[in-house]
Amino acid sequence: MTAEPGQKVVEISHVTVRYGAFTALHDVSLDVTQGEYLGIIGPNGGGKTTLLRSILGLVPISGGSISICGKAPGKTGMLVGYVPQFANIDRSFPVTVREVVLTGRLTRSRLPFHRYSGADRAAADAALQEVGIGELASRQISGLSGGEFQRMLVARALAENPKILLLDEPTASVDAKSRRQIYDLLGELNRKMTILLVTHDMMAVSSRVHRLACLNGGLVYHGEPELDRNTVDALYGCPVDLIAHGVPHRVLKTHGEDR
Amino acid sequence: MISALFQYQFLQNALAAGLLSSIVCGIIGVIVIEKKLVMLSGGIAHTSYGGVGLGYLLGFEPILGAFLFAVGGALAIGKISRRKTTHSDVVIGLFWSFGMALGILFVALTPGYPPDMTSYLFGNILSVTRGDLLLMACLTVLVLAAVAVFYDTWKAYLFDEEFAAVTGVNTERLNYLLLVLVAMTVVVLIRVVGIILVLALLTAPAAVAGLLTNSFGRRICYSIFFGAVFCLAGLWLSYTLNIASGACIVILSAVSYLIVYGLRGREQGRVS
């Protein structure tokens, strides 16, 4: 299961997903290689989340095939870690941070009378340290800030030591400081795992990811994280101001980091 | 009442019934509130009335009919609302009235004098029989076992169903199991508070517990404790004032919730 750098870890070929009469994804083909940091962007309803959910086996695909290290979606066990959009989670649920992260270890054993082992607890605490909120382990989740809550969800995904990490808009409802911390964390994690990041956040896209996939029903663009005007127009259907940081177009063009 | 308790079998039965129902409504109540299935539980409870009517019509024990209809209704509601084409509250509303209507129809078709349905509708803890108690005990053990054996899985499922599915939990099966557990709980509670009043006993103890603690396990324990207090105090009221037990228990539960809610509100108002 130890994939070499450059080896394909996720192979998506000609995938179509329909919800009733509505086609959410049409004929999408995309490969992700070991160690890659892929950003998936696109307008709302463009199929970003659907693509992520079909890789996870949460959505049945109507056509094409998806393979994760040779395994079918939903049969990947501990290979894939998942960080969902946290708007969908009840933040007042009576549970502590450690207990949430432990649920990431549930895969190891789901036998009757399952109890988390000492190793499970150690892994959960290590994951919490890794995302930088180790001291909050015993806190109730209702007492967390947005950024802390998001990092707890990352820790839960890390508790299994996955090879591939899938994140769905991890910075959607956190403040600017937490957002930067989360991107720093993902950059760090990318040293040892492949990351697929669904986001609206162009800043992340520009400065961090290795490659970019742009979805608008189909795959509009896939490649280096430098978009030109034509691609963006095709993606969003109308001219969009690409940027946040003052100079128009700049974010997607001028990053000088070596990769 | 204490001396009467040793003297009369029916009071001992009532006591046992109250304690059994506080255990199930304590556990399932907390889950139902977290999963926002309160209205669904009401739908299942009212569906079971059809089974009571069928029992009278065909001459078998009405509570068994209630059990069959509750489980059948729960599975049907789960099945239909699983398809995203229908809103679950529409299905729940339909089953709610459909079950009641079937019950009325079956009772009307029953030859001879119409049976007295009030004890099923409003509960009568003082008329619980040995047979009822046996059924209640079996259901309580089943519910307790189902939750205790898969406790960690339940917790993961309740917190984040989608993530649990990704880690390999069969959430669809768990969903149906939960509905069946709710149906069983409803049947246990019918003899105590009746079909119409089930919701209060299912929600009030868990809601009071929810105001007092932030730990899932403790919430269940508190909820069982409050359920027992409401049931026993209600039983005592019912016995001394000669009022329907269901009404006494429900009024006590609702008033207690409002008092605790008010006290918590004042406390938090003072802090902030």
Interface residues (C-beta under 8 A of the other chain):
Chain A: G20 L56 G57 L58 G77 V80 Y82 P84 N88 I89 D90 F93 P94 V95 T96 E99 V100 T103 G104 L106 T107 R110 P112 F113 H114 R115 Y116 Q140 S142 R156 E160
Chain B: E34 T85 V149 F150 Y151 D152 T153 K155 A156 L158 F159 D160 E162 F163 A164 A165 V166 T167 G168 V169 G210 T213 N214 S215 F216 R219
